[in-house]
Structures are given as C-alpha cells and as structure tokens.
C-alpha cells in the first residue's frame, strides 16, 4: 500500500479528512497519518475504504498512485572542465606514443603521469558520504537522488560494503562494458583507496569481481554467503544527473552486530567532502551510538569557511522517513533533539577543532538539520534546495579555481624543469673539462654533505622523540589532575543530569575531554614541528644545491629539489606530522594528500591556512582508535543502583574505576605514539628519497660528461626545447587564482 495516494482519492471524491474519517468510523488524525504514510495502512482499512467510495480495489490502486519522487534536477556544472580534459587528452595522446619509443623521454612520461594525477585529483567532483544507522534509509535516499534503483534498499540492514557511486562518463577505460567492480582492502586497517580508481595496476591488484549491478546483491549484501567477508568496497557507475556534480558513497550502517561495518563506515567517511548523516525520525538521535557517530563526524568534518562555502555548510543532519512523525511534529522533533545533542558537545572539543566558542558553533550547527521523506515532498524540499545550492553554486567555484590554479602551476614548473635540463646540457657541451672537474669534486664532497644532512635529520628525530615523550607525560598528568571524582560530580551538576542521563552520557562526555586534550597537546607540538620541518628542508636544499649545482663559469647546473621532495612525500608509506606540513605548501602537497585518502576540502582548507583548518587535519589523528574507545565506553553499562542523595559521588567512583579498569589513557597514549612513529617513518622515507635522487642526478651528469659525441648532447638540447614548448602550451585556458578567505571563524 505504500504507493497508494489516499489524499488524491479523498480530494477527487470531494471529502475532507473529517468527512472521510466519519464515513470510516475512525479519527481524523488516523486519516492524516495514512495520507502521510500509506505503507502502514491495514488491508481491513483499505477494503472498508473501497466499500465507502464504491470502487473496486484494483481501480483504486491503479488510478490513485503516489507520484514517485523524481531524481534531483542538477545541471552539468563541470561540463566545461570535461571538455578541457578531453582537449588535454587529445593533445597528449600522440606525444605519448612518441615518448614511449624514446628512452630519453622518461622524465616527460613521469610528468604526464603527474599531470594525470593532478587532473584526476583536483578535477574530481566533491565526494558526498551518507552515514547513519543501518536502518536509516541511506541506500534508498541514493536511489531517490539518482533516480535509479541500483543499490540495495531494503528496510533491513543489507549493505555491508562501502559503495562508491559515480557517473557513467567517469568510468575508466580498463572497466570495459562493466558498470560495477568490487575490491578488497589494502590491509586489515587500511581500506581500498577510491582515489586510485584510474590506476589500472592498483585496481587489478585489489579487484575481486567485475560485472553489472547484480554483483552488488551477491557480494555486498550482509545476508549473502559469509565467504564474501573479504569484500571492502564497490564502485558503481550510473547515468544520473546528480552524479555530474558529485560522487556519492554509501557507507555500511554503524551500530550493527558487525563491528567491521562500523569500522568501514568510520574509515571511509574521512575522505568525504560532504556528509549526509541520516537517522530515522521516530528515533532521531535517541540512541547512544547515533550520538557517538555524529560527534565523530563533527570531529573529522573538513573545515572550510569561505564566502562560497561557510562553516558547516558541508554537513546535513537528516531526520529520514519524516512522514512517520508527520509534517506537523517533525520541526519540534528536530529542534528538541538538535538542542539535546548540542548539550552533549564539549566546549573544549569545539574550541580545539573549530577555534570558536560553543555558543557560536551551536548557532550554526542547529541550522544544519533537515527533515526528509520520499512520501511527502514538502518534507524534503528544504534539504533538496540547500543541497542543490551547495553542489551547483557554492562548491564548483572553489573546485574549478583550484583545478585551474593547479594546472597553471604545473605548466610553469614543467617549463622550469625542462629549461634547467637545457641549461645543464648546454653548460656541459660548452665546457666539458671544467664540468668533469666540478663533478669529481661533487663526488668527493658527497659523503660529507650526506653526513651533514643525516645529522640534521637526527636532530629532527630527537625532537620527535622528545615531543612523543612530553606529550604522553602531559596527557597522563592531565588525567591524574582532572579526571577525579570531584570533577565528575561537578560535570553532573554542570550538565544538570538526572540519574538516568548521567549513567547514559557521562562516559561519552569524558571521552570527549580526553580527545580534546589530545588535540590540544598535539597541536602545540605539531605547530613547532612544522616550523622545524620548514627550516630542515630549507637547510637540506642548500646543502643539496651546494653539492649538485656544478658551477661552470657563471652558470650553474641546477638540481630539482622540489621534485625530489614531492616524490618523497608521494612515495612515503605514512606521513604523520609531515602530512600537515605537506598541505601547507600549496597544490603539490594538497593533491598528494588527497591521493592518500584525505578529503579534497580538508586539503584545501589546510592549504588556505588558519588554525581551525589545521585542527581539521590533526583531528583525524587516531580516528579509528578514538572512536573505538568511545564505542567501548558507550557499551559499558553503569549498573550500580543509585539511591539516596549521595548518588552523584557513588556514580563518580564507578566512572573513575571504569576508566582505570579499561585503561582508557593508554588508548590515547597509543594514538599519540602512532602519530610520532608515523612522523619518524615518513621523515626517514622522504630524506632517503632525496638522497637517492641526488645519486641519480650525479650519475646522470657523469653519463652526459662522458658522452663522446657532441651531436648526442645537441639532440638532448633540442629534445628538451621541444618538451619545454610542449608542456608550456598545454591546452587549459581560464587558469585563475582561487579567491579564498581564512579557514578560521572570527
């Protein structure tokens, strides 16, 4: 009965709700509820209705069907960029065949690969993640927005994998005629990287199945054979207008019996630019797990605050299936629950992440709540209009500007690279004897220079070790001084909790305080680490240049230090604190981070600057660890009987004992340890890559110097002139600097 339009039938026959209720001997409110949610209509009521209106059941059902919601009407806002990509493709394709036949064109091929990555990363549409409990209707909403019932959308929780939904035009060539593919994770704690969908080698290494939409039901359904546990993610390509303006990811529901689903949902959302958090209207934010996960969304939401994209405009908290509550009550439900949830937010946490006070944050946050219903258009109108505005008018402005700027920077850097190559060959050709002497001198000095660089690296590692030690000590001391029985009693009084509320929310509140303190501690150390990293790489560049810039006359043969540094960062297995530093050095670091799984808006927000944006990145540190702590603490039932006036003190003792028993402080200490260990590993890998590139640079110089035929060098000069011209004239017009304001809220 869910498709039956009772209101249309009533109005066609000229009945008011009161008149129809009288004829059917029921209440007017019942008629109102059946019009809002015909799926709840009983067969007995329907047959009585047919009798009253004197129509056969088939005639009633066939003539009075609810109009199915249309797919969200969104124009192709990135059409111009798609044409530019095609023009770029046709410009490059003939040259690639030529380059592949010439062993001297390895650098050109590498630069084209880099350009492909820039276009794929910065040219990607914003990623919209749907997150919520398993029965919130995420897949159903995607089917409605796209207008295609390609995803699993049963009432019971079924989607057990992360499902990326993209436009059919974005399908990589390697997929052929297939429209769906399924992948395994990189590792137990590291999912499949959707940013590498165009990397055929990477995808073939991790692909499990490829085919059409029916493979989703077979391999991504929780009710299917348990042998499909190795499935991590799926990608589906559809022909839908909304997918011209964004990609969508349907995450497994949290709070199921499957902990893996919870971890997949938490892990995959970190790469999202926009989050739609769905929760059923009739139990809206009533469950402890809902509150924990929405808190986690707020902690890791990409922070960007520009004229085009104000703070929190990329967050939508949605009361789904709002017709169950009804149009007349849903506004009150949203207001009541949004304010109740806001009470659960820690002042300290808001300050650490957004750099604003809680009152200001709540004023903005409470405007990000929306009702949604497929059955009642008026209940989804506000969401659809606001969502459409973000996708069509707000985000494209900064997305396009960033892509244009990235390609313009790439063209300039490429011209400089090949110009330097020309200079190198011309210098050697002009004075080979002096070039050889300078090269031999550099080879003699290399061990000493490498020792100096390693000494600088060791100084930075000493800072990392000291910061690690101090941070652990600081958070343990904070716990000892602050998480006391008196503090907990004061917190109960401050929150004005009754016994039931205190038992339900206290552990979550205290978990927030641990998290906020960890952020505060790390932000201070990371800020100092960033400054030291900048100085470190400047010092390394000077030493490298003194070694590799072979001076002949008044001309120097340069070394591409920036390229070596970028290669080191891109190739590092983990980055830790180097990630935040990389994001502050512009387009280069930004697209590398996005390729590693950071959201595009996070990378953009950090590179724009501002402490709030930087905190957005730091907030992701230990994400899976800390959400695990919060979930674990949420499960612990404080079962103590709380009678009499002294219940607050008795509860405080139970809470302190629970925190000690579960050794909560060690989990946060482990998150800090992992951050600094990752920083050390990343630093070592980057420095080793730079040293390797210096060795290759010197070997290359020796090869050129030892070349006996001047014609060979002249050919290389001509080749590099062609490459300088080729990359300098890449067909991408309209490059402009993005107009962005600070990432902070004043």
C-alpha positions in Angstrom: 0.0 0.0 0.0 3.0 2.3 0.3 2.4 3.7 -3.3 -1.3 4.4 -2.7 -2.2 8.2 -2.7 -5.1 8.4 -0.2 -5.1 12.2 -0.3 -5.6 12.2 -4.1 -8.5 9.8 -3.8 -10.1 11.8 -1.0 -9.8 15.1 -2.8 -11.0 13.6 -6.1 -14.2 12.5 -4.4 -14.6 15.8 -2.5 -14.2 14.5 1.0 -12.5 16.5 3.8 -10.4 14.4 6.2 -13.1 14.8 8.9 -15.8 13.6 6.5 -13.8 10.6 5.4 -13.0 9.8 9.0 -16.6 9.9 9.9 -17.6 7.6 7.0 -14.9 5.1 8.0 -15.6 5.5 11.7 -12.1 6.4 12.7 -10.3 9.5 13.9 -9.3 12.4 11.6 -5.7 12.1 12.9 -5.7 8.5 11.6 -6.7 9.6 8.1 -3.9 12.2 8.3 -1.3 9.5 9.3 -2.4 7.2 6.5 -2.1 10.0 3.9 1.5 10.7 5.2 2.4 7.0 5.4 0.2 4.7 3.4 2.6 1.9 3.9 1.1 1.5 7.4 -2.4 1.0 6.1 -4.0 -2.3 7.0 -5.8 -4.4 4.5 -9.0 -4.2 6.5 -9.0 -0.4 6.4 -8.3 -0.4 2.7 -11.2 -2.7 2.0 -13.5 -0.5 4.1 -12.3 2.5 2.1 -13.2 0.8 -1.2 -16.6 0.0 0.2 -17.2 3.6 1.3 -16.1 5.1 -2.1 -17.8 2.3 -4.0 -14.8 1.3 -6.1 -13.1 -2.0 -6.8 -9.7 -2.4 -5.1 -7.8 -2.7 -8.4 -9.4 0.5 -9.7 -8.4 2.3 -6.5 -4.8 1.1 -6.7 -4.3 1.7 -10.4 -5.9 5.2 -10.5 -4.5 6.7 -7.3 -0.8 6.0 -7.1 1.6 8.3 -5.2 3.8 10.2 -7.6 7.3 8.7 -7.3 10.0 11.3 -6.4 12.0 12.5 -9.3 15.8 12.5 -9.3 17.3 15.7 -8.1 17.5 18.0 -11.0 21.1 19.3 -11.2 22.8 20.8 -14.3 26.2 19.6 -15.5 28.2 22.2 -13.6 31.5 20.7 -14.6 30.8 20.4 -18.4 33.4 22.9 -19.3 36.0 21.1 -17.3 35.1 17.8 -19.0 35.7 19.4 -22.4 39.0 20.7 -21.2 40.0 17.2 -20.0 39.1 15.9 -23.5 41.2 18.6 -25.2 44.1 17.8 -22.9 43.8 14.1 -23.7 43.9 14.6 -27.4 46.8 17.0 -27.1 48.9 14.5 -25.1 47.9 11.1 -26.8 50.0 11.5 -30.0 53.1 12.6 -28.0 52.8 9.7 -25.5 53.2 7.2 -28.3 56.3 9.1 -29.5 57.7 9.4 -25.9 57.3 5.7 -25.2 59.6 4.9 -28.1 62.4 7.2 -26.8 64.3 6.1 -23.6 65.4 9.8 -23.1 61.7 10.8 -22.5 61.3 9.1 -19.1 61.0 12.5 -17.4 58.3 13.6 -19.8 56.4 10.4 -19.3 56.6 10.9 -15.5 55.4 14.5 -15.8 52.4 13.3 -17.9 51.6 10.8 -15.2 51.9 13.6 -12.6 49.5 15.7 -14.7 47.0 12.8 -14.9 47.1 12.6 -11.2 46.5 16.3 -10.7 43.6 16.3 -13.2 42.1 13.1 -11.5 42.5 14.5 -8.0 41.7 18.2 -8.4 39.3 17.5 -11.2 37.3 15.1 -9.1 33.9 16.1 -8.1 33.2 16.5 -4.3 32.5 13.2 -2.5 29.2 13.0 -0.7 29.1 10.4 2.1 25.9 9.0 3.5 26.4 7.9 7.1 24.0 6.7 9.7 22.4 3.6 11.5 21.8 0.6 9.4 18.1 1.2 9.1 18.3 5.0 8.3 17.5 4.6 4.6 20.8 5.6 3.1 20.6 3.4 0.0 17.0 4.4 -0.5 18.0 8.0 -0.5 20.7 7.4 -3.0 18.3 5.6 -5.3 15.9 8.6 -5.0 18.6 11.3 -5.6 19.9 9.4 -8.6 16.5 8.2 -9.9 17.9 4.7 -10.3 17.2 1.7 -8.1 20.7 0.2 -8.5 21.6 -0.1 -4.8 20.3 -2.4 -2.2 17.4 -0.6 -0.5 15.5 -3.0 1.7 14.2 -2.0 5.1 16.6 -4.3 6.9 20.3 -3.6 7.0 21.9 -5.1 4.0 24.8 -3.0 2.6 27.9 -4.5 4.2 30.4 -2.7 2.0 31.5 0.8 1.1 29.7 1.6 -2.2 31.0 4.5 -4.4 28.5 5.8 -6.9 29.9 7.7 -9.9 28.6 9.0 -13.3 28.9 6.6 -16.2 31.1 9.1 -18.1 33.7 8.9 -15.3 34.2 5.1 -15.8 37.9 4.3 -16.5 38.7 2.5 -19.8 40.0 -0.6 -18.1 36.5 -1.5 -16.9 35.3 -2.0 -20.5 31.5 -2.6 -20.7 31.2 -3.5 -17.0 29.4 -1.0 -14.7 30.3 -2.3 -11.3 33.5 -3.6 -9.6 34.3 -4.9 -6.2 37.6 -4.6 -4.3 39.4 -6.0 -1.3 41.1 -3.8 1.3 44.8 -2.9 1.1 45.2 -4.3 4.7 43.0 -5.1 7.7 43.3 -1.5 9.0 43.5 0.2 5.5 40.7 0.2 3.0 40.8 0.2 -0.7 41.7 3.7 -2.0 38.9 5.1 -4.2 41.2 7.9 -5.4 43.1 5.3 -7.4 40.2 4.1 -9.5 42.0 5.3 -12.7 45.2 3.4 -11.7 44.7 0.2 -13.6 47.6 -1.6 -11.9 46.4 -0.8 -8.4 42.8 -1.7 -9.2 43.8 -5.1 -10.8 45.8 -5.9 -7.7 42.8 -5.4 -5.4 39.8 -6.3 -7.6 37.7 -9.3 -6.6 34.8 -9.2 -9.0 33.7 -7.1 -12.0 30.3 -7.1 -13.8 27.0 -5.4 -13.7 24.7 -4.1 -10.9 23.6 -7.6 -9.8 27.0 -8.3 -8.3 26.2 -5.8 -5.5 23.4 -8.1 -4.2 25.6 -11.2 -4.5 28.8 -9.8 -2.9 27.9 -6.7 -0.9 24.8 -8.0 1.0 25.1 -8.9 4.6 22.6 -11.7 4.1 24.7 -13.3 1.4 27.3 -16.0 1.9 29.8 -15.2 4.6 32.6 -16.2 2.2 32.4 -12.6 0.9 33.9 -11.2 4.1 37.0 -10.1 2.1 34.9 -7.5 0.2 35.8 -4.0 1.3 34.4 -1.6 -1.4 32.4 -1.4 -4.6 32.2 1.1 -7.3 29.0 1.6 -9.4 28.6 3.8 -12.5 25.2 5.2 -13.2 23.7 7.6 -15.8 22.2 10.2 -13.4 22.4 14.0 -13.5 23.3 14.4 -9.8 26.4 12.4 -10.4 27.6 15.1 -12.8 28.1 17.4 -9.8 29.3 14.9 -7.2 30.3 11.4 -6.4 28.3 9.6 -3.7 29.5 7.0 -1.2 27.0 4.7 0.7 28.7 3.6 3.9 27.8 0.5 5.9 25.4 1.2 8.8 27.0 1.6 12.2 25.7 0.1 15.4 25.0 -3.4 13.8 26.3 -6.6 15.2 29.1 -6.4 12.6 32.0 -4.4 14.1 33.7 -4.5 10.7 30.8 -2.5 9.3 31.3 0.2 11.9 35.0 0.5 11.2 34.4 0.6 7.4 31.9 3.4 7.9 34.2 5.4 10.2 37.3 4.8 8.0 35.7 5.7 4.6 34.0 8.9 5.7 37.3 10.6 6.4 37.8 11.1 2.7 34.4 12.7 2.2 33.9 16.4 1.4 30.2 16.5 2.3 28.4 14.3 4.9 24.7 13.5 5.0 24.1 12.0 8.4 20.8 10.1 8.4 18.8 9.0 11.4 15.2 7.8 11.5 12.7 10.5 12.5 10.9 8.3 15.0 14.1 7.6 17.0 16.0 10.7 15.9 19.4 10.8 17.8 17.9 8.8 20.6 20.5 6.0 20.5 23.9 6.3 22.2 25.7 5.0 19.0 23.9 7.8 16.9 25.3 10.4 19.2 28.8 9.0 19.3 29.0 8.8 15.5 27.6 12.2 14.9 30.2 13.6 17.3 32.8 11.7 15.3 31.5 13.3 12.1 31.8 16.7 13.6 35.4 16.0 14.8 36.6 15.0 11.4 34.4 17.1 9.1 36.5 19.0 6.5 36.7 22.5 7.9 36.5 25.3 5.3 35.0 28.7 5.8 34.9 30.8 2.7 32.5 33.2 1.2 31.4 30.4 -1.1 31.3 27.6 1.5 30.6 28.9 5.0 31.4 26.8 8.1 29.4 23.5 8.4 27.7 24.0 5.0 29.1 20.6 4.1 27.1 18.9 6.9 23.5 17.8 6.7 21.9 16.1 9.7 18.8 14.4 8.3 15.6 13.1 10.0 14.8 10.4 7.5 11.4 8.9 6.9 10.0 12.1 8.4 6.4 11.2 7.3 6.3 8.7 10.2 6.4 11.6 12.6 4.3 13.8 10.4 4.7 17.3 8.9 3.1 18.9 12.0 5.5 17.4 14.5 8.9 17.0 12.7 10.0 20.5 13.3 9.6 20.1 17.0 11.4 16.7 17.0 14.4 18.3 15.1 14.5 21.3 17.4 14.3 19.2 20.6 16.8 16.6 19.5 19.3 19.1 18.0 19.4 21.1 21.2 19.7 17.9 23.3 22.6 16.7 21.1 24.3 20.1 21.3 24.3 19.7 25.1 26.4 16.6 24.6 29.1 18.6 22.8 32.1 19.5 24.8 33.1 23.2 25.0 36.8 22.1 25.0 36.3 19.9 21.9 34.6 22.7 19.9 37.3 25.2 20.8 40.1 22.8 19.8 38.6 21.8 16.5 36.8 24.9 15.3 38.6 27.7 17.3 35.2 29.2 18.2 33.1 29.1 21.4 30.4 26.5 21.8 27.5 29.0 21.7 28.6 30.3 18.2 29.1 26.8 17.0 25.7 25.7 18.1 24.0 28.6 16.4 25.5 27.4 13.1 25.1 23.7 13.8 21.4 23.8 14.5 20.8 25.3 11.1 22.2 22.1 9.5 19.2 19.8 10.5 16.7 18.8 7.8 13.7 16.5 7.5 13.5 14.1 4.6 10.7 11.9 3.2 10.1 10.2 -0.1 6.4 10.0 0.6 5.9 13.7 1.4 7.6 16.2 -1.0 7.2 19.2 1.4 9.3 17.3 4.0 12.3 17.0 1.7 12.1 20.4 -0.1 14.4 22.3 2.4 17.1 19.7 2.2 17.0 19.4 -1.6 17.2 23.1 -2.1 20.1 23.6 0.3 21.9 20.5 -1.0 21.4 21.6 -4.6 22.7 25.1 -3.9 25.9 23.6 -2.4 26.5 21.3 -5.4 25.6 23.7 -8.1 26.7 27.2 -7.0 28.9 27.0 -3.9 31.5 24.2 -4.3 32.1 24.5 -8.1 33.5 28.0 -7.7 36.4 26.8 -5.5 36.7 23.4 -7.2 37.2 24.9 -10.6 39.6 27.6 -9.4 41.7 25.1 -7.6 42.0 22.9 -10.7 42.8 25.8 -12.9 45.5 27.0 -10.5 47.0 23.5 -10.1 47.4 23.1 -13.8 48.8 26.6 -14.3 51.4 25.8 -11.6 52.2 22.5 -13.2 52.8 24.2 -16.6 55.2 26.7 -15.0 57.0 24.1 -13.0 57.4 21.9 -16.1 58.7 24.7 -18.2 61.3 25.4 -15.5 62.3 21.7 -15.2 63.0 21.4 -19.0 64.6 24.8 -19.2 67.0 23.7 -16.5 67.7 20.5 -18.4 68.6 22.6 -21.5 70.9 24.7 -19.3 72.6 21.6 -18.0 73.3 20.1 -21.4 74.4 23.5 -22.8 76.8 24.0 -19.9 78.4 20.6 -20.3 78.6 21.0 -24.1 80.3 24.4 -23.7 83.0 23.3 -21.2 83.2 19.6 -20.7 86.6 19.6 -18.9 85.6 22.0 -16.2 82.2 20.2 -15.9 84.1 17.0 -15.3 86.3 18.6 -12.6 83.2 20.1 -10.9 81.5 16.7 -11.0 84.5 14.9 -9.5 84.7 17.5 -6.7 81.0 16.9 -6.0 81.5 13.2 -5.8 84.3 13.7 -3.3 82.2 16.0 -1.2 79.0 13.9 -1.3 79.8 11.7 1.8 80.4 14.8 3.9 77.2 16.5 2.7 75.2 13.4 3.2 76.6 13.2 6.8 75.5 16.8 7.3 72.0 16.0 6.0 71.7 12.9 8.2 72.9 15.0 11.2 70.1 17.5 10.6 67.7 14.6 10.2 68.8 13.1 13.5 68.3 16.5 15.3 64.7 16.4 14.0 64.2 12.8 15.1 65.4 13.8 18.5 62.7 16.5 18.6 60.1 13.9 17.5 61.3 11.5 20.3 61.2 14.3 22.9 57.8 15.5 21.7 56.5 12.0 21.9 57.8 11.6 25.5 56.5 15.0 26.6 53.0 14.5 25.0 52.5 11.2 26.7 53.6 12.6 30.1 51.4 15.7 29.6 48.2 13.7 28.9 48.8 11.3 31.8 49.4 14.2 34.1 46.2 16.0 32.9 44.2 12.8 33.6 45.6 12.5 37.1 44.9 16.1 37.9 41.5 16.5 36.2 39.6 13.2 35.9 38.7 13.0 39.6 35.6 12.1 41.5 35.1 15.8 42.3 35.4 16.8 38.7 32.8 14.2 37.7 30.4 15.4 40.3 30.9 18.9 39.1 30.3 17.8 35.5 27.0 16.1 36.5 25.9 19.3 38.1 27.0 21.5 35.2 25.1 19.3 32.7 22.1 19.1 35.1 21.9 15.4 34.6 19.4 13.2 36.4 20.4 9.7 37.4 19.4 8.1 34.0 21.1 10.8 31.9 24.3 10.7 34.0 24.6 6.9 33.6 24.0 7.2 29.9 26.1 10.2 28.9 28.9 10.7 31.4 31.5 8.3 29.8 30.9 9.8 26.4 31.4 13.3 27.8 34.6 12.3 29.5 35.8 10.6 26.3 35.4 13.9 24.5 37.6 15.6 27.1 40.4 13.1 26.6 40.1 13.6 22.8 40.1 17.4 23.2 43.2 17.3 25.4 45.0 15.1 22.9 44.2 17.6 20.2 45.4 20.5 22.3 48.7 18.7 23.2 49.4 17.6 19.6 48.5 20.9 18.0 51.1 22.7 20.1 53.8 20.1 19.2 52.8 19.9 15.6 53.0 23.6 15.1 56.6 23.6 16.4 57.3 20.5 14.3 56.0 22.3 11.2 58.3 25.3 11.8 61.3 22.9 12.2 60.4 20.9 9.1 60.3 24.1 7.0 63.8 25.1 8.3 65.0 21.5 7.9 64.0 21.3 4.2 65.4 24.7 3.5 68.8 23.7 5.1 68.8 20.4 3.2 68.1 22.2 -0.1 71.0 24.5 0.5 73.4 21.5 1.1 72.0 19.6 -1.8 72.4 22.6 -4.1 76.0 23.2 -3.0 76.7 19.6 -3.9 74.7 19.2 -7.2 74.8 22.7 -8.7 78.0 22.3 -10.7 79.3 25.8 -11.5 80.9 26.2 -14.9 81.9 29.9 -15.5 78.9 31.9 -14.2 76.4 29.2 -15.0 75.1 26.6 -12.5 73.6 23.2 -13.3 70.5 23.0 -11.0 69.0 20.1 -9.1 65.2 19.7 -9.0 64.9 19.7 -5.2 61.2 20.4 -5.2 60.6 17.4 -7.5 62.7 15.2 -5.3 60.8 16.4 -2.1 57.4 15.9 -3.8 58.4 12.4 -4.9 59.5 11.5 -1.4 56.2 12.7 0.1 54.1 11.0 -2.5 56.0 7.7 -2.1 56.1 7.7 1.7 54.1 4.8 3.1 52.9 7.0 6.0 53.4 10.7 6.8 52.3 11.5 10.3 53.2 15.2 11.0 54.6 15.5 7.5 51.0 15.4 6.2 50.0 18.7 7.7 53.3 20.3 6.6 52.7 19.0 3.0 49.2 20.5 2.8 50.6 24.0 3.6 52.9 24.0 0.6 50.2 24.5 -2.0 48.9 22.4 -4.8 51.7 19.9 -4.8 51.2 18.8 -1.2 47.4 19.1 -1.5 46.9 16.6 -4.3 49.4 14.2 -2.8 47.4 14.1 0.5 44.1 13.7 -1.4 45.6 10.8 -3.3 46.5 9.2 0.1 42.8 9.4 1.3 42.4 12.9 2.8 39.3 14.7 1.6 39.7 17.3 -1.0 38.1 20.0 1.1 40.4 19.1 4.1 43.5 19.6 1.9 42.1 22.8 0.5 41.1 24.1 4.0 44.6 23.4 5.4 46.4 25.0 2.5 44.2 28.1 2.8 45.5 28.4 6.3 44.1 29.1 9.7 44.2 27.2 13.0 40.7 25.7 12.5 41.7 24.2 9.2 44.9 22.8 10.6 42.9 21.3 13.5 40.7 19.6 11.0 43.8 17.6 9.9 45.0 16.9 13.4 41.5 15.8 14.4 41.9 12.8 12.1 44.9 11.6 14.1 43.9 8.3 15.8 40.4 8.5 14.4 39.7 4.7 14.4 41.4 4.4 17.7 39.4 7.0 19.5 36.0 6.1 18.0 36.8 2.6 19.2 37.3 3.9 22.7 34.1 5.9 22.6 32.1 2.9 21.4 33.6 0.7 24.0 32.9 3.2 26.8 29.3 3.5 25.4 28.8 -0.2 25.8 29.7 -0.3 29.5 26.5 -0.1 31.4 26.8 1.6 34.7 24.6 -0.8 36.5 25.2 0.4 40.0 22.0 1.1 41.9 21.9 4.8 42.7 19.7 5.5 45.7 19.7 8.4 48.0 21.2 11.9 47.9 24.8 10.7 47.5 24.2 9.0 44.1 26.5 11.5 42.3 29.5 10.7 44.4 28.9 6.9 44.1 28.5 7.2 40.3 31.7 9.3 40.1 33.6 6.5 41.8 32.2 3.9 39.4 33.2 6.1 36.4 36.7 6.6 37.7 37.1 2.9 38.3 35.7 2.1 34.8 38.2 4.4 33.2 41.1 2.9 35.2 39.9 -0.7 34.5 39.7 -0.1 30.8 43.0 1.8 30.8 41.5 4.5 28.6 44.6 6.7 28.9 46.7 4.1 27.2 44.5 4.2 24.1 45.0 7.9 23.7 48.7 7.5 24.5 48.8 4.9 21.8 47.3 7.4 19.3 50.0 9.9 20.2 52.7 7.3 19.9 51.4 6.2 16.4 51.4 9.8 15.2 55.0 10.4 16.2 56.2 7.0 15.0 54.5 7.7 11.6 56.2 11.1 11.5 59.6 9.5 12.1 59.0 6.8 9.4 57.7 9.4 6.9 60.7 11.7 7.5 63.2 8.9 7.0 61.5 7.8 3.8 61.4 11.3 2.4 65.0 12.0 3.2 66.1 8.7 1.7 64.3 9.5 -1.5 66.0 12.9 -1.7 69.4 11.3 -1.2 68.6 8.7 -3.9 67.6 11.4 -6.3 70.9 13.2 -5.7 72.8 10.0 -6.5 70.8 9.6 -9.7 71.4 13.2 -10.6 75.2 12.8 -10.3 75.1 9.6 -12.2 73.2 11.3 -15.0 75.7 14.2 -15.0 78.6 11.7 -15.3 76.9 9.9 -18.2 76.5 13.2 -20.1 80.0 14.3 -19.4 81.4 11.0 -20.6 79.5 11.2 -23.8 82.0 11.5 -26.7 79.6 12.6 -29.4 78.6 16.3 -29.2 75.7 15.5 -31.5 74.1 13.4 -28.8 74.1 16.3 -26.4 72.8 18.7 -29.1 70.0 16.2 -29.7 69.1 16.3 -26.0 69.1 20.1 -26.0 66.7 20.0 -29.0 64.5 17.4 -27.3 64.2 19.4 -24.1 63.4 22.5 -26.0 60.5 20.6 -27.6 59.4 19.4 -24.2 59.6 22.8 -22.7 57.3 24.1 -25.5 55.0 21.0 -25.3 54.3 21.4 -21.6 54.2 25.2 -21.7 51.4 25.1 -24.2 49.1 22.5 -22.6 45.6 23.4 -23.7 44.0 24.5 -20.5 42.6 28.0 -20.6 40.9 30.0 -17.8 43.5 29.4 -15.1 43.0 31.8 -12.2 43.8 32.0 -8.6 41.1 30.9 -6.2 39.6 33.6 -4.1 39.5 32.2 -0.6 39.2 33.6 2.8 40.8 32.3 6.0 39.8 28.9 7.4 39.0 30.4 10.8 35.8 31.9 12.1 36.3 35.3 13.8 
